[in-house]
Amino acid sequence: MQAQLIETIDVGNTLGEGVLFRESDSTVWWTDIQSSKLYCLAWPSLVLNSYPTPERVCAFAFVEGADDKLLVAFETGFAYFLPSSEQVIWIAKTYEQGCGVRMNDGRTDPNGNFWVGSMVERPLESGEAPSGQLYRLIGKDKTIVGRSGIHISNGLCWSADGKYVYFADSPTGVVQRASYDLNSCQIGVFEDVYKFDGVNPDGAITDRAGNYLSALWNGSCVAVISEQGKRVFDIELPTPQITCLALGGPKLNLLFVTSASDGLPQDDNGASLDKQAGNLFILETDFDGCPSVPAKLNLA
């Protein structure tokens, strides 16, 4: 396995996340959650645009046949968002703003169903169970809960054939896998695949070889876990808080990796002392990626 850093996009995000590559126009999209901003980078020209959003964008998906809009999980629920006009078309609300729980990591399954998990931002009382949930959006004002009792939902992705779904509740350090029925969207029993010590698994993807690539918060790397649950490779990066990743480019072998500066030491002007923190990193690899699947949604 090989990975070489070829570009660094100096954006200094507070909490870069949710990165996806869109093949239809060769663009890379990601969100800076805490700054309520979406980014779009053209590849290979590196022309960068950004779009303010009315709420924090926690996850999103491309929309089949409609490059002018995104299907977004804002902090309080699901909506279409049109970047050029900043128009928001609400689909389903899940939380009230300021309730202490918000949407977080999400992704489409291989059939275009949009799943998003939530996270608990407020401190938990002694003995209180976390209240985050894993949602599937199925229509106007309609969601289905696929899992409950989550603290920080992350690491959601599917095997290339769609037979397995992966998930990580970040504070546990554990990556889990369950069987998945593509027709019914039913999730089987989750079993532990790999446990990280001292770092937190964040966003993740799989490649066509069955590897699970996990961005490691406080780990300064992307960890590659084999289908058999072995840590087989680390892709080192120059900042500790690695958040999400996508394989893209013409050969689906370019790795786009987001990061965060949130909580790191700052200078007197409030800028991170780590000048690489929050940047987007682009690496050339020998991985064989899976394309992003656009969302397919019936709002009837």
Secondary structure by P-SEA (a helix, b strand, c coil): cbbbbccccccccccccbbbbbcccbbbbbbcccccbbbbbcccccbbbbbbbcccccbbbbccccccccccccccbbbbbbccccbbbbcccccccccccccccccccccbbbbbbbbbccccccccccbbbbbbbccccbbbbccccccccccccccccccbbbbbcccccbbbbbbbccccccccbbbbcccccccccccccccccbbbbbbbccccbbbbbccccccccccccccccccccccccccccbbbbbbbccccccccccccccccccbbbbbbcccccccbbbbbbbcc
